[in-house]
Amino acid sequence: MNIKDIRRVGIIGGGPGGLMLGLLLQHQGFEVNIFEKAGLNVNTDRGGSLDIHDDSGQLPLQQAGIIDKFKAQARFDGEDTRVLDKNGNVYYEALVDPQIEGGRPEIDRGELCDIIFEQLKPETVVYDKAFKSLTHIDNEQIEVTFDDYSTRIFDFVIGSDGAFSKVRPYLANTDVEYNGISMVELNVEDVFHQYPDLAEFNKNGKMMAFGDHKAILGQVNGDGRIKVYMSYKMDYDEFDQFKAMNRQEIKEQLLHDFRDWDVNLKKYIDYASDDLLLRRIYKLPIGFKWDNQANLTLIGDAAHLMSP
């Protein structure tokens, strides 16, 4: 298919990558629809923080004319980085001057999505619309069917639907693999006001402590919380023990598993709220690729899923 023949583009997945690509395509004159299976308020629930590098992630923001909006919300002091061992010994520390713009400021995923969404044409993003299947039809077009059995026809379709992409099987017979690491995600709320001792220990960015095939990763988010990832190297089935526990039992298990770690590191568990998630970490095989199709492709985690 010649690019001159492409007018209507469908993007499956309304995360940062899908929204950013949609905005850039609209600037190029394409008709774009983005379909997100979650509801309208999904951006308020998107977890974690992203570092947006000046030589990569900031380039499309500049091209779309929203780099100033991004910088107004980005946290340049979020580049703080500490690497420790289980005993609290510091192996690496880089603390930045918050008055100086660094090259990889942090921003919450939801805030980034909101900045991009506000620039899209009205009704570009269709929420509560889950992809079901696609069919190649005449004139090199693609018919997309959704879970509500409605259909749309596009000249080009892009799978931006994450790690467990439902578009990927139409391009390659390759599935994601468990990479041997599982995480319990915790949240320490309002850390700068409620737990200033932990805020001082963590600094304004991320703290990473490693030992005994385990890790504690703490990352400050824009809403004043620290997202904490209690990480284990373990077999796939071992993590089922956590899935069988209630939230209090999970915290007790964490305290037991990390009982001989530094007292400041154990505060990430002690201070955590009851809001938690269980995550197995997956990857696509190194070197994953697919045979080119003229009207269908993948971006983001759907194309190159890696562990953090």
Secondary structure, DSSP 8 states (H G I E B T S, - for coil): --GGG--EEEEE--SHHHHHHHHHHHHTT-EEEEEESS-TTHHHH--SEEE--TTTTHHHHHHTT-HHHHHHH-BGGGG-EEEEETT--EEEEE---TTS--SS-EEEHHHHHHHHHTTS-TT-EEES--EEEEEE-GGG-EEEEETTS-EEEESEEEE---TT-SSGGGT-S---EEEEEEEEEEEETTHHHH-HHHHHHH-SSEEEEEETTEEEEEEE-TTS-EEEEEEEE--GGGGHHHHTS-HHHHHHHHHHHTTTS-HHHHHHHHT--S--EEEEEEE--TT-----BTTEEE-THHHH----
